[in-house]
């Protein structure tokens, strides 16, 4: 795999997606636990059989496109391969100068959202995002290469990393968070997510309450081969401002109300393109105590 990763990074995206489609179905057919989790999660969200089958393929495409996105040369621009929808929402939030939090669920190509943001605003307002370094040394190097590029700062999931995100907001810069990622023990609250309790991070709400930053919802839509040929791009990044009622809830600093409102907002985003959500992700598992090293961060 260490040798295949750089090899696949040079493949055209269309070919990688074709391979990913096969890989997605192989994983679905060969892993009973993964298949059961994907079926259960998609069914409880009300997806049709055709939507579930489409989600199987998109999960594989998400994996197969990673070498291309991570291995993209630093000097190579995304250019017109990525098209923005409602970019004025993001532009206005950045122009306010009070820091911006980007909320992006495991929907579509969430890797492309940070890269597209960095190309648009990273030269003046870089984006900082937490990540958990891979255990394999070669993969950790690829992750570092991918997530430390012009306009992007990758911060490891440690106490120092969380503090770095707080400093970035106070400096008027931008941070990126996956709000549907299961947080470490003690850093979340249980809240409904598609009708089932899910342990949800409180960090996003606490950072908003403490810094008064603007919040923008981003999702990266992966286009099909036909759509790419017709539209002349590979991805569409959709931006939306936080609903007023949710913004008010986050500003109040009530952790339970914040996570409940965030989950409801993530559901709305996901329903806009449910075939591209990562339904096989073990969203409802209990928290792990070892995700963050060092002591738990205090964002109060």
TIDRENMI-444030 format. One line per field, with one value per residue (C-alpha): x, y, z; residue in one letter; residue number from 0. Coordinates in Angstrom, 1 decimal, padded with zeros to 4 digits. Each point is the difference from the previous one (the first is absolute). Layout:
REM TIDRENMI-444030
x <- X,...
y <- Y,...
z <- Z,...
resn <- A,...
resi <- NUM,...
END
This chain:
REM TIDRENMI-444030
x <- 000.0,002.9,001.1,-003.5,-001.0,002.3,-000.7,-003.8,000.6,000.8,-003.1,-002.8,-002.9,-002.5,002.1,000.5,-003.8,-000.6,002.4,-001.7,-003.4,001.3,001.8,-003.1,-002.1,002.7,000.1,-003.8,-000.2,002.9,-000.4,-003.2,000.6,000.5,-002.9,-002.3,001.1,-000.5,-003.5,-001.1,001.2,-001.4,-003.3,-000.6,000.6,-002.6,002.1,-001.4,001.7,001.3,001.5,001.6,001.6,001.3,001.4,002.0,001.7,000.7,001.6,002.5,000.6,000.7,002.9,001.3,000.2,002.2,003.3,-000.8,-001.0,002.8,002.6,-000.9,003.1,000.1,000.4,-002.9,-003.2,-003.5,-001.1,-003.2,000.0,-001.9,-003.1,-001.5,-003.6,-000.9,003.6,-001.1,-001.2,003.6,001.5,-002.2,000.8,003.8,-000.3,-001.6,003.4,-001.2,001.1,-001.9,-000.9,-000.7,-002.3,000.2,-001.6,001.3,-001.9,001.3,003.7,000.6,003.8,-000.6,-001.8,003.1,002.2,-002.6,-000.2,003.8,000.2,-002.7,000.9,003.0,002.5,-001.5,-002.1,001.6,-002.2,001.1,-001.5,000.6,001.1,001.0,003.4,000.0,001.8,001.9,003.0,-000.4,-003.7,000.7,002.4,-002.6,-002.5,002.4,000.8,-003.7,-001.1,002.9,-000.1,-000.3,-002.9,-000.5,001.4,-000.5,000.0,000.2,-002.8,001.7,-000.6,002.5,-001.9,-003.3,001.7,001.5,-003.6,-001.1,002.9,-000.8,-003.5,001.1,002.4,-002.9,001.0,-002.0,-000.4,-001.6,-002.0,-001.8,-002.9,-001.3,003.3,-000.1,002.0,002.1,-001.6,-001.0,000.0,-003.6,-003.6,-002.6,-002.5,-002.4,001.4,-002.5,-002.1,002.7,002.2,003.6,002.9,000.6,002.9,-000.5,003.1,-001.6,-002.6,002.5,002.3,-002.8,-001.2,003.5,001.2,-003.2,001.3,-002.1,-001.1,-000.3,-001.4,002.0,-000.5,001.9,-002.2,001.7,-001.2,-000.6,001.9,-003.0,-000.3,003.7,-000.1,-003.1,001.1,003.8,000.9,000.6,-001.6,-002.5,000.6,-003.2,000.1,-002.8,-000.2,-001.0,-003.8,-000.8,-001.6,003.1,002.3,-002.0,000.2,003.8,000.5,-001.8,002.6,-002.4,001.9,-003.1,-002.1,003.0,000.7,-003.7,-000.3,003.3,-001.2,-003.3,001.9,002.2,-003.0,-001.4,003.4,000.1,-003.5,001.0,002.2,-000.5,001.6,003.4,-000.1,002.3,-002.7,002.4,001.8,-000.6,-001.6,-001.8,002.9,001.0,002.9,003.6,002.2,003.3,-000.8,001.6,003.3,000.8,-002.8,-003.4,-000.2,-002.0,-001.7,-002.1
y <- 000.0,002.3,-000.3,000.0,003.3,002.2,-002.0,000.5,003.7,000.6,-001.7,002.1,000.5,-001.8,-003.2,000.2,000.4,-003.1,-002.0,001.5,-001.2,-003.6,000.3,001.4,-002.9,-002.5,001.4,-000.1,-003.6,-001.4,001.7,-001.0,002.5,002.9,-001.1,-000.2,003.4,001.7,-001.6,000.9,003.6,000.7,-001.7,002.0,003.2,-001.0,-000.7,-002.1,-003.1,001.8,002.8,-002.6,-001.7,003.3,000.6,-003.2,001.2,003.5,-001.4,-001.8,003.1,001.9,-002.4,-000.2,003.7,000.6,-000.8,002.6,002.7,-000.6,-000.5,003.1,002.1,003.1,002.3,-001.6,002.1,-001.5,002.8,-000.7,-003.6,001.2,002.3,001.9,000.5,003.0,000.9,003.5,-001.5,-001.1,003.2,002.1,-002.1,000.3,003.8,000.5,-000.7,-001.8,-003.5,-002.6,-003.6,-002.3,-002.9,-002.9,-003.4,-003.3,000.8,-000.2,001.0,001.7,000.1,002.4,002.6,001.0,000.0,002.1,002.4,000.3,000.9,002.7,001.6,-001.8,002.6,002.5,-002.2,-003.5,-003.0,-002.1,-003.5,-002.8,-003.4,-003.3,-001.1,-003.4,-002.8,-001.0,002.3,000.2,000.9,002.6,001.6,000.1,001.5,002.7,000.8,000.2,002.1,002.4,001.9,003.7,001.4,-003.1,-001.0,-003.5,-000.3,-003.3,-001.1,001.0,002.6,002.3,-000.5,001.1,003.0,000.8,000.0,002.4,002.3,-000.1,001.2,002.8,001.1,000.3,-003.2,-003.1,-003.5,-003.1,-002.5,-003.3,000.4,-003.6,-001.6,-001.8,002.0,-001.2,-000.9,003.0,002.3,-000.7,-000.4,-002.5,001.5,-001.3,-000.7,-001.4,-001.1,-001.8,001.3,000.8,001.3,003.4,002.4,003.1,001.7,001.8,001.7,000.9,001.6,002.1,001.1,000.9,001.8,001.3,-001.3,-000.4,-003.4,-001.3,-003.3,-001.7,-003.2,-001.3,-001.7,-002.7,000.1,-003.0,-000.5,001.3,003.1,000.6,-000.1,002.2,002.6,-000.1,-000.5,-002.8,001.3,002.7,001.6,001.3,002.7,001.0,002.4,-001.5,000.3,002.8,-002.2,-002.2,003.0,001.3,-003.4,-000.3,003.5,-000.9,-002.6,-002.7,-003.2,-002.3,002.4,000.7,-003.6,-000.7,003.0,-000.9,-003.6,001.3,002.3,-002.8,-002.1,002.8,000.2,-003.8,-000.2,002.3,-002.8,-003.1,-002.4,001.6,-000.2,-002.5,-002.3,-002.7,002.2,-001.2,003.2,-001.5,-001.6,001.1,002.4,-001.1,001.3,000.1,002.2,003.1,-000.3,002.0,001.3,000.9,003.5,002.6,002.4,001.8
z <- 000.0,000.7,-003.6,-001.5,001.7,-002.0,-003.1,000.3,000.8,-003.7,-001.3,-001.5,002.4,-002.3,000.1,003.8,000.4,-002.2,002.2,003.1,-001.2,-000.1,003.3,001.7,-001.1,000.9,003.6,000.2,-001.2,001.9,003.4,001.8,002.8,-002.4,-002.2,003.1,001.3,-003.4,-000.5,003.5,000.0,-003.5,000.7,003.3,-002.0,-002.5,-003.1,-002.8,-001.2,-003.1,002.2,002.3,-003.0,-001.3,003.5,-000.2,-003.2,001.4,003.1,-002.3,-002.1,003.2,000.7,-003.5,-000.6,003.1,-001.8,-002.7,002.5,002.5,-002.7,-001.9,-000.5,002.2,-003.0,-001.9,000.4,000.1,-002.4,-001.8,001.1,003.0,-000.3,002.9,000.8,002.2,000.5,001.0,003.3,000.8,-001.4,002.3,003.1,-000.6,-000.7,003.5,001.5,003.1,-001.0,-001.8,000.9,-002.9,000.9,-002.5,000.7,-001.5,-003.2,-003.5,-000.4,003.3,-000.8,-002.9,002.1,002.0,-003.2,-001.8,002.9,000.2,-003.7,000.4,003.3,001.5,-001.1,002.5,002.4,000.2,001.1,003.0,000.4,002.5,-001.2,001.7,-001.4,-001.6,001.8,-003.2,-000.5,-003.8,000.2,002.7,-002.4,-002.8,002.4,001.1,-003.7,-000.8,002.9,000.3,-003.3,-000.8,002.0,002.1,003.4,001.3,003.8,001.7,002.3,003.3,002.6,-001.8,-003.2,001.5,001.4,-003.4,-001.4,002.7,-000.8,-003.7,000.7,002.3,-002.8,-002.4,-001.9,-000.9,001.4,-001.4,002.1,-000.8,002.4,-000.5,001.0,003.3,002.6,002.8,003.3,002.0,-003.1,-001.1,000.8,-001.1,-002.5,-002.7,-003.4,-002.5,002.9,002.0,002.8,-001.2,002.0,-001.4,000.5,002.1,-001.2,-002.9,002.2,002.6,-002.5,-001.5,003.4,001.1,-003.1,-001.7,-003.4,-003.1,-001.0,-003.6,-001.1,-002.8,-002.0,-003.0,-002.5,-002.1,-003.6,-002.2,-003.2,-002.0,002.2,-000.2,-003.8,-000.1,002.6,-000.6,003.7,002.4,003.2,001.1,003.4,001.6,002.6,002.3,003.0,003.3,000.7,002.3,002.7,000.1,000.2,003.0,001.7,-000.5,001.3,003.2,000.9,001.1,-001.1,-000.1,-002.0,-002.3,-000.9,-000.6,-002.3,-001.9,-000.6,-001.4,-002.3,-001.1,-000.8,-002.3,-001.8,-000.5,-001.3,-002.8,-001.4,002.1,-002.5,000.8,003.8,001.6,001.5,000.8,002.5,003.5,001.1,003.0,001.8,003.5,000.4,000.1,002.8,-002.0,-003.0,001.6,001.7,003.0,002.2,-001.3,-001.4,001.9,-002.4,002.6
resn <- X,X,X,X,X,X,X,X,X,X,X,X,X,X,X,X,X,X,X,X,X,X,X,X,X,X,X,X,X,X,X,X,X,X,X,X,X,X,X,X,X,X,X,X,X,X,X,X,X,X,X,X,X,X,X,X,X,X,X,X,X,X,X,X,X,X,X,X,X,X,X,X,X,X,X,X,X,X,X,X,X,X,X,X,X,X,X,X,X,X,X,X,X,X,X,X,X,X,X,X,X,X,X,X,X,X,X,X,X,X,X,X,X,X,X,X,X,X,X,X,X,X,X,X,X,X,X,X,X,X,X,X,X,X,X,X,X,X,X,X,X,X,X,X,X,X,X,X,X,X,X,X,X,X,X,X,X,X,X,X,X,X,X,X,X,X,X,X,X,X,X,X,X,X,X,X,X,X,X,X,X,X,X,X,X,X,X,X,X,X,X,X,X,X,X,X,X,X,X,X,X,X,X,X,X,X,X,X,X,X,X,X,X,X,X,X,X,X,X,X,X,X,X,X,X,X,X,X,X,X,X,X,X,X,X,X,X,X,X,X,X,X,X,X,X,X,X,X,X,X,X,X,X,X,X,X,X,X,X,X,X,X,X,X,X,X,X,X,X,X,X,X,X,X,X,X,X,X,X,X,X,X,X,X,X,X,X,X,X,X,X,X,X,X,X,X,X,X,X,X
resi <- 0,1,2,3,4,5,6,7,8,9,10,11,12,13,14,15,16,17,18,19,20,21,22,23,24,25,26,27,28,29,30,31,32,33,34,35,36,37,38,39,40,41,42,43,44,45,46,47,48,49,50,51,52,53,54,55,56,57,58,59,60,61,62,63,64,65,66,67,68,69,70,71,72,73,74,75,76,77,78,79,80,81,82,83,84,85,86,87,88,89,90,91,92,93,94,95,96,97,98,99,100,101,102,103,104,105,106,107,108,109,110,111,112,113,114,115,116,117,118,119,120,121,122,123,124,125,126,127,128,129,130,131,132,133,134,135,136,137,138,139,140,141,142,143,144,145,146,147,148,149,150,151,152,153,154,155,156,157,158,159,160,161,162,163,164,165,166,167,168,169,170,171,172,173,174,175,176,177,178,179,180,181,182,183,184,185,186,187,188,189,190,191,192,193,194,195,196,197,198,199,200,201,202,203,204,205,206,207,208,209,210,211,212,213,214,215,216,217,218,219,220,221,222,223,224,225,226,227,228,229,230,231,232,233,234,235,236,237,238,239,240,241,242,243,244,245,246,247,248,249,250,251,252,253,254,255,256,257,258,259,260,261,262,263,264,265,266,267,268,269,270,271,272,273,274,275,276,277,278,279,280,281,282,283,284,285,286,287,288,289,290,291,292,293,294,295,296,297,298,299
END
